[in-house]
């Protein structure tokens, strides 16, 4: 596990974009596992700017996203498909048919999950998986207590996660109660993992994930067992790590 200290959110975003840029240059047909939320926004902005300068070519890249709300269509402003279109897919030269997000409108959760597993496997797996981390140590929508052995699955969102996401909706009641997510097993099959964290609210989770016991009670702790993980955190996010 490699730890990279950043000065602030902008520096974290640049350092993470450097790793993704190197991946794309070294393997132009890479399969990138992507994440949503506030943490990767700066990274996607950096990648867009590099594309506009002519430094990056996404034409052969394929992407698979970590998760999607169940019940939201891809054109819903709070869906993760919509987020990815706005922040990356529509502003670089990636073929939209090469971008995959779980189908939030799949009627049967088990079939919807199985279909997404088939897609990931058909692409040959993920070369580099980008992750954020929740305040409680969740990665994707794998909340504390989720078994490590799960692949893509449908989850019931915790009250804490619903509370954290209500700022994106008109009211708390509008936040979906379920989501499709890559499971820990799927995430751990990625060849490389890049986790980013910013802010003091992530400090406890980062410290426990890196130095604490490996336990489903803190899903990110499983990353200690992966052979190619880079964690980039700003000073606040790394503030509780031993020097």
Secondary structure, DSSP 8 states (H G I E B T S, - for coil): -EEEEESSHHHHHHHHHHHHHHHHHH-TT-EEEE--SSTTHHHHHHHHHHHHTT----TT-EEEESEEETT--TTSTTSHHHHHHHHTGGGS---GGGEE---TT-SSHHHHHHHHHHHHHHTTS-SEEEE---TTS-BTTB-TT--TT--SEEEE--HHHHHHHGGGSSSGGGS-SEEEE--HHHHHTSSEEEEEE-SGGGHHHHHHHHHS--BTTBGGGGGGG-SSEEEEEETTTTTTS--
